[in-house]
Each structure stands twice: as structure tokens, then as C-alpha cells.
Amino acid sequence: MSTTITINNLTKRFGKVVALDNVNLSIEPGTFVTLLGPSGCGKTTLLRCVAGLEDPDGGEIYIGDQLVFSYDKGITLPSGKRDLGLVFQNYALWPHMKVDKNITFALEIQKLGKEEMGKRVKESLAEVKMEGYEDRYPREMSGGQQQRIALARMLAYRPKVFLMDEPLSNLDARLRMDMRAELKRLHHISGATTIYVTHDQVEALTMSTKIAVMKEGVLQQLDTPDIVYHYPANLFVADFIGNPKVNLLDGVVNGKNVVNIGPFKLAIDNINATGKVVVSIRPEDITISTQPVPGAVEFSAYSVLPSGADSTIIARLGEVELTIREMGISKIKMDQKIWLTFDPQTLNLYDKESGNLIAS
């Protein structure tokens, strides 16, 4: 049965470096929460604190109704008693043990019977499509196969919570795509509460129930992938999420629900702001034309980057540069004149000083 994870005011320091700064996070039963952010943002440290591999310097952690860590109360439940399943980046398989022994190692500690252990080995290998590999050593398998065995070991243990620390980062691009699909399917079947650490936004957007974006030990936003992508809470999240990256342009609100953005002048309803703002525009929300159209602004195609399924076009007008995404192979040529428009309903406005979202 799935369980909740509640993190209250969690702080972790390494010398003078604050890795986690009063993090508060509530994870609902059965959700797949991805901790996303650049290197050094604190995501792996947060996972290790939940796992009991690091002792925080403040705060509390609940797994279900059980308080597994409290700095003030002096409670630190050992990792082995938190009923967690862990999958690491380096697989952590015993090289001298065959697959079946790697999977049953933790089950023997639980003192399960031989019949039950054999049943769990077969079931877990079937779930990761690795039936028949019981008698192989890790060195006799590819990286992707070893990763599946690491997942099977976690599934056989049947923990309340799955913890995964960048488990796909050592795999090639094609295998990463395949494993994303397998992991999402495994979560759907098991319904286990899952915390997944990655710096890969594609993994976060495609696999998660919710994404927790972190920066310098501070939680920036916790929301569904759709909300995080289309309505980022601040400029850091907006700039970090998306490929090609979002367009960020300086603008001015004149007090009459009109925003001046470089060469564009847009009417936007219900703007609760005046003065300087930053406007974000996703590349796919810009409409491109090779002929003049009403309300469009003339740009020049600085660069055209086809990639098969879509094309990225870099457009310039003076010092203003915009990135546009078109489906399919674009017929636009470099230095060609193009005309750009976008729907004001797709824009987000951010406060110039704080960087926080003020209108969407």
C-alpha cells in the first residue's frame, strides 16, 4: 500500500555550504515525484536524507505516520528500518553474485522462505522483462540489463517507497528512452510512492506525477509537469525547463493592460502590475510566416536548425533574439525575412526585481 512522505523544515549543511535550506515537501501516496535541478542544487542530498544515508542538521521527516527523523527530538531511524527501496546511478550489484542471489540478498535478511524468495525473483524479473537471467553474473550483462536487475531487486523487496538517484544517467540515449517507459509502467503497476532524482528535464516532464524544482538547496516549485512547464513560478524555473529554452524578454507595462516588449505591443487582460517586467514565451507558441500578416513583426532568420521531427529557428531584429520551434523540416532559409506573432494568452509575466510570476 502506498504511503505519504512529509518533510518539514529540513536543513543540511556541509561545512559552510547549505545543501538544504528549510525544505518543506509533502508527497502524496502513490505519486511519482521528481527532484529536478542543476548539479549542486541539493536534490541528491534530499533523497539521501529521506533514505537515512545522511543526518540533517534540522527539521523532520515522516514516512507515513512514522517519524523517522527529528533533529529537535533526537530521533534517527536507521536506513534499514525505513522500508525503502533504493536504486542508484551505479546499479550497486554484487559482482560475485548471480542475478538470483543479488535479488534475494535482502530477502534473506528478512528471513523469507525459499519458496517465497523464488516466487519473488521470478515475479520481479518478469516485471522488468528479464526472465531467464537468474544464473548470470552482472559482468555478463549490458548496462541496461544491469539497471533492470537493480530495479528487479528493489521490486522483490516490496518496499513502501521507491527512491531512485539518477538511475538512467549511465545509459545511452536510446536505452534511456526505453527505460523511461519501463519505469513509468512499473510505477503504474506497483502504485508505490516514488522519489526520483534527475537533472534531465525530459525525464522529469515525461515520467512524473509532480516535479519539485530545486536551486541552491531551496525548493522553487512543486507542481504537475504541465503547470511547471506552462506556468513556471519564477524566472529560474522558466529558464531551466524547456528545450529549446524559453524566450525571456524585457518589457514594460504602461498601466493600461498593454505590455511593450521590444518591437511588440500586446494587450493583456487583468495585469496586476506596472513598470518593468520580464515576459516569457515558449518557442512553440510563436507563429512564423514567410509573408507579412496583420500584427506581425518582421525579423530575419539568423539560423535554421532542423532535427527531423521539428526545426528550431533563431530569429533576430536588432538586439532582440527569439527562438521558434516548428514541427517538421522548415523550408525557411538563413537570412530570409520572416514575420512573427504570438497569442498573448500564452505569455507569462514576471516581476523584474524578484523574478516571481505575476501574471499568466
C-alpha positions as CSV (number, residue, x, y, z in Angstrom):
1,M,0.0,0.0,0.0
2,S,1.3,3.5,-0.9
3,T,2.4,5.9,1.8
4,T,2.9,9.6,2.3
5,I,6.3,11.3,2.8
6,T,6.3,14.6,4.7
7,I,9.4,16.7,5.0
8,N,9.3,19.7,7.4
9,N,11.9,22.5,7.5
10,L,14.7,20.2,6.5
11,T,18.2,21.7,6.7
12,K,21.5,20.1,5.8
13,R,25.0,21.7,5.8
14,F,28.4,20.6,4.7
15,G,30.7,22.9,6.5
16,K,29.7,26.4,5.4
17,V,27.7,25.1,2.4
18,V,24.0,24.9,2.9
19,A,22.9,22.0,0.8
20,L,19.2,22.1,2.0
21,D,17.7,25.3,3.3
22,N,14.4,24.7,5.3
23,V,12.9,22.4,2.7
24,N,9.2,21.6,3.1
25,L,7.8,18.9,0.9
26,S,4.6,16.8,1.1
27,I,4.4,13.8,-1.2
28,E,1.0,12.1,-1.6
29,P,0.6,8.3,-1.6
30,G,1.3,6.7,-4.9
31,T,2.8,9.8,-6.6
32,F,5.9,9.9,-8.7
33,V,7.8,13.0,-7.6
34,T,10.9,14.0,-9.4
35,L,13.6,16.2,-7.7
36,L,14.9,18.3,-10.6
37,G,17.6,20.9,-10.8
38,P,21.2,21.6,-11.8
39,S,24.2,20.0,-10.2
40,G,24.7,21.1,-6.6
41,C,21.0,22.1,-6.1
42,G,20.5,19.6,-3.2
43,K,18.3,17.0,-4.9
44,T,20.5,14.0,-4.1
45,T,21.2,15.3,-0.6
46,L,17.4,15.4,0.0
47,L,17.0,11.9,-1.3
48,R,19.8,10.6,0.9
49,C,18.2,12.3,4.0
50,V,14.9,10.6,3.3
51,A,16.8,7.3,2.8
52,G,18.7,7.7,6.2
53,L,22.1,7.9,4.5
54,E,22.6,11.5,5.7
55,D,21.8,13.1,9.0
56,P,20.2,16.5,8.5
57,D,21.0,19.5,10.7
58,G,17.4,20.4,11.3
59,G,13.8,19.5,10.6
60,E,11.7,16.4,10.5
61,I,10.9,13.5,8.1
62,Y,7.8,11.4,8.2
63,I,7.3,8.2,6.2
64,G,3.6,7.5,6.5
65,D,2.7,8.2,10.2
66,Q,6.1,7.2,11.4
67,L,8.6,9.9,12.4
68,V,11.9,8.6,11.0
69,F,13.9,11.7,11.7
70,S,13.6,14.7,14.1
71,Y,16.5,16.9,14.9
72,D,14.8,18.5,17.9
73,K,13.6,15.2,19.3
74,G,16.8,13.3,18.6
75,I,15.1,10.7,16.5
76,T,17.1,9.0,13.7
77,L,15.7,5.7,12.4
78,P,18.3,3.6,10.6
79,S,18.0,3.3,6.8
80,G,17.3,-0.5,7.1
81,K,14.2,0.2,9.2
82,R,12.5,2.8,7.0
83,D,11.1,0.2,4.5
84,L,12.6,1.8,1.4
85,G,13.8,0.5,-1.9
86,L,16.8,2.3,-3.4
87,V,18.2,2.2,-7.0
88,F,21.5,4.1,-7.5
89,Q,23.2,5.5,-10.6
90,N,25.9,2.8,-10.5
91,Y,23.5,-0.1,-10.0
92,A,25.3,-1.4,-6.9
93,L,25.1,-5.1,-7.9
94,W,27.3,-7.6,-6.1
95,P,29.8,-8.7,-8.9
96,H,30.5,-12.1,-7.4
97,M,26.8,-13.0,-7.1
98,K,24.5,-14.2,-9.8
99,V,21.3,-12.4,-10.5
100,D,19.1,-14.5,-8.3
101,K,21.5,-14.0,-5.3
102,N,21.6,-10.3,-5.9
103,I,17.9,-10.2,-5.7
104,T,17.4,-12.5,-2.7
105,F,20.2,-11.0,-0.6
106,A,17.9,-8.5,1.1
107,L,15.1,-11.1,1.3
108,E,17.3,-13.5,3.2
109,I,17.8,-10.8,5.8
110,Q,14.0,-10.7,6.1
111,K,14.2,-14.4,6.7
112,L,11.7,-15.3,3.9
113,G,11.3,-18.9,3.0
114,K,13.0,-20.4,-0.1
115,E,9.7,-20.8,-2.0
116,E,8.6,-17.2,-1.4
117,M,12.0,-15.9,-2.4
118,G,12.0,-17.9,-5.6
119,K,8.5,-16.6,-6.4
120,R,9.6,-13.0,-5.8
121,V,12.7,-13.4,-8.0
122,K,10.5,-14.7,-10.9
123,E,7.9,-12.1,-10.5
124,S,10.3,-9.2,-10.2
125,L,12.3,-10.3,-13.3
126,A,9.1,-10.7,-15.3
127,E,8.1,-7.1,-14.4
128,V,11.4,-5.8,-15.8
129,K,11.4,-8.2,-18.8
130,M,14.5,-10.1,-17.6
131,E,13.1,-13.7,-17.3
132,G,15.8,-16.3,-17.7
133,Y,18.7,-14.2,-16.4
134,E,18.8,-15.8,-12.9
135,D,22.1,-17.6,-13.4
136,R,24.1,-14.7,-15.0
137,Y,26.7,-12.6,-13.3
138,P,26.5,-8.8,-13.6
139,R,29.6,-8.7,-15.9
140,E,27.8,-10.9,-18.4
141,M,25.1,-8.3,-19.0
142,S,24.9,-4.8,-20.6
143,G,24.4,-1.6,-18.6
144,G,20.7,-1.5,-19.4
145,Q,20.3,-5.1,-18.3
146,Q,22.2,-4.5,-15.0
147,Q,19.9,-1.5,-14.4
148,R,16.8,-3.7,-14.9
149,I,18.3,-6.2,-12.4
150,A,18.7,-3.4,-9.9
151,L,15.1,-2.4,-10.4
152,A,14.0,-6.1,-10.0
153,R,15.9,-6.3,-6.7
154,M,14.0,-3.3,-5.4
155,L,10.7,-4.7,-6.6
156,A,11.3,-8.1,-5.0
157,Y,11.9,-6.3,-1.6
158,R,8.4,-4.8,-1.9
159,P,9.1,-1.5,0.0
160,K,6.6,1.2,0.8
161,V,8.7,3.8,-1.0
162,F,10.9,3.7,-4.1
163,L,13.9,6.0,-4.1
164,M,15.9,6.4,-7.3
165,D,19.1,8.5,-7.8
166,E,19.7,9.3,-11.5
167,P,19.3,5.6,-12.4
168,L,19.4,6.2,-16.1
169,S,22.3,8.6,-16.4
170,N,24.8,5.9,-17.4
171,L,22.7,4.6,-20.3
172,D,22.8,5.7,-23.9
173,A,20.1,8.0,-25.3
174,R,18.0,5.2,-26.9
175,L,18.1,2.9,-23.9
176,R,17.2,5.9,-21.6
177,M,14.1,6.4,-23.6
178,D,13.2,2.7,-23.4
179,M,13.8,2.7,-19.6
180,R,11.7,5.8,-19.0
181,A,8.8,3.9,-20.5
182,E,9.5,0.8,-18.3
183,L,9.9,2.9,-15.1
184,K,6.6,4.7,-15.8
185,R,4.9,1.4,-16.4
186,L,6.4,-0.1,-13.2
187,H,5.1,2.8,-11.2
188,H,1.7,2.4,-12.7
189,I,1.6,-1.3,-11.8
190,S,3.1,-1.0,-8.3
191,G,1.4,2.3,-7.3
192,A,4.4,2.9,-5.0
193,T,5.2,6.3,-3.7
194,T,8.4,7.3,-5.7
195,I,11.1,9.9,-5.3
196,Y,13.3,10.2,-8.4
197,V,16.4,12.4,-8.7
198,T,17.5,13.7,-12.1
199,H,19.0,16.8,-13.8
200,D,17.3,15.7,-17.1
201,Q,14.1,17.7,-17.6
202,V,12.8,15.3,-20.3
203,E,12.8,12.5,-17.7
204,A,11.0,14.8,-15.2
205,L,8.4,16.0,-17.7
206,T,7.6,12.6,-19.2
207,M,7.6,10.4,-16.0
208,S,6.4,12.5,-13.1
209,T,3.2,13.0,-11.3
210,K,4.8,16.1,-9.8
211,I,8.1,17.9,-10.3
212,A,10.0,19.5,-7.4
213,V,12.4,22.1,-8.9
214,M,15.3,23.0,-6.7
215,K,18.0,25.6,-6.7
216,E,20.8,26.1,-4.2
217,G,19.0,24.0,-1.6
218,V,15.7,25.8,-1.9
219,L,12.5,24.3,-3.3
220,Q,11.4,26.6,-6.1
221,Q,8.2,25.0,-7.3
222,L,6.2,21.8,-6.7
223,D,3.6,21.1,-9.3
224,T,2.4,18.8,-12.1
225,P,4.7,18.7,-15.2
226,D,2.1,20.7,-17.2
227,I,1.9,23.5,-14.7
228,V,5.7,23.6,-14.2
229,Y,6.2,23.8,-18.0
230,H,3.4,26.3,-18.8
231,Y,3.3,28.4,-15.6
232,P,6.8,28.4,-14.0
233,A,6.7,30.0,-10.6
234,N,9.8,32.2,-11.3
235,L,12.4,33.0,-13.9
236,F,14.8,30.3,-12.8
237,V,12.2,27.6,-13.3
238,A,11.1,29.1,-16.6
239,D,14.7,29.3,-17.9
240,F,15.6,25.8,-16.6
241,I,12.6,23.9,-18.1
242,G,12.1,23.5,-21.8
243,N,14.2,22.5,-24.8
244,P,14.6,24.7,-26.8
245,K,14.8,27.1,-23.9
246,V,12.1,29.7,-23.2
247,N,12.4,33.2,-24.7
248,L,12.8,35.8,-21.9
249,L,12.3,39.4,-23.0
250,D,12.3,42.7,-21.0
251,G,9.0,44.5,-21.1
252,V,7.1,47.5,-19.7
253,V,3.5,47.5,-18.5
254,N,2.1,51.0,-19.1
255,G,-0.8,50.7,-16.7
256,K,-3.5,50.2,-19.4
257,N,-3.1,46.4,-19.7
258,V,-0.7,46.9,-22.5
259,V,2.8,45.4,-22.5
260,N,5.6,46.8,-24.6
261,I,8.1,44.0,-25.4
262,G,10.8,45.3,-27.7
263,P,9.1,45.7,-31.1
264,F,5.8,44.1,-29.9
265,K,2.9,45.9,-28.2
266,L,0.4,43.5,-26.7
267,A,-2.9,43.9,-24.9
268,I,-3.2,41.5,-22.0
269,D,-6.2,41.5,-19.6
270,N,-6.0,41.6,-15.8
271,I,-2.4,42.5,-15.4
272,N,-1.8,43.3,-11.7
273,A,1.5,45.1,-12.3
274,T,3.0,48.2,-13.7
275,G,6.5,49.2,-14.8
276,K,9.3,46.8,-15.8
277,V,8.6,43.1,-16.2
278,V,10.2,40.1,-17.9
279,V,8.0,38.2,-20.4
280,S,8.4,34.5,-21.2
281,I,7.3,33.0,-24.5
282,R,7.8,29.3,-25.3
283,P,9.3,28.7,-28.8
284,E,6.3,26.6,-29.9
285,D,3.9,29.4,-29.0
286,I,5.4,31.8,-31.7
287,T,3.8,31.7,-35.1
288,I,6.1,32.2,-38.1
289,S,5.1,33.4,-41.5
290,T,7.1,34.0,-44.7
291,Q,4.7,36.8,-45.8
292,P,3.6,39.9,-43.9
293,V,0.4,39.4,-41.8
294,P,-1.6,41.8,-39.7
295,G,0.1,42.5,-36.3
296,A,3.3,40.6,-37.2
297,V,6.8,42.0,-36.7
298,E,9.4,41.5,-39.4
299,F,12.5,39.5,-38.3
300,S,15.4,37.9,-40.1
301,A,16.1,34.1,-39.8
302,Y,19.6,34.1,-38.2
303,S,19.9,30.3,-38.1
304,V,17.7,27.3,-39.0
305,L,18.3,24.0,-37.2
306,P,16.3,21.1,-38.5
307,S,16.2,17.9,-36.3
308,G,13.8,15.6,-38.1
309,A,10.6,15.8,-36.1
310,D,10.9,19.6,-35.7
311,S,13.0,22.6,-36.5
312,T,14.5,25.3,-34.4
313,I,14.7,28.8,-35.9
314,I,16.7,31.6,-34.4
315,A,15.2,35.0,-35.4
316,R,16.8,38.4,-34.9
317,L,15.7,42.0,-35.1
318,G,18.4,44.4,-33.9
319,E,19.3,43.2,-30.4
320,V,16.1,41.2,-30.0
321,E,16.6,37.4,-30.5
322,L,13.7,34.9,-30.5
323,T,13.8,31.1,-30.6
324,I,11.0,29.5,-32.6
325,R,10.0,25.8,-32.8
326,E,8.2,24.5,-35.9
327,M,7.0,20.9,-36.4
328,G,8.7,19.1,-39.3
329,I,11.5,20.2,-41.5
330,S,11.4,24.0,-42.0
331,K,11.7,25.4,-45.5
332,I,12.9,28.8,-44.2
333,K,16.4,29.7,-45.3
334,M,19.0,31.6,-43.3
335,D,18.8,35.4,-43.6
336,Q,15.3,35.1,-45.0
337,K,12.8,37.7,-43.9
338,I,10.1,36.2,-41.6
339,W,7.1,37.7,-39.7
340,L,6.4,36.7,-36.1
341,T,3.2,36.8,-34.0
342,F,2.2,35.2,-30.7
343,D,-1.0,34.8,-28.7
344,P,-1.0,37.0,-25.6
345,Q,-2.8,34.1,-23.8
346,T,0.4,32.1,-24.0
347,L,2.6,34.6,-22.2
348,N,3.8,34.8,-18.6
349,L,4.9,38.0,-16.9
350,Y,7.5,38.1,-14.1
351,D,8.5,40.8,-11.7
352,K,11.7,42.3,-12.9
353,E,13.2,42.6,-9.4
354,S,12.0,39.4,-7.6
355,G,11.8,37.2,-10.7
356,N,8.4,35.8,-9.4
357,L,5.4,35.1,-11.6
358,I,2.9,38.0,-11.5
359,A,0.5,37.2,-14.4
360,S,-0.1,34.2,-16.7
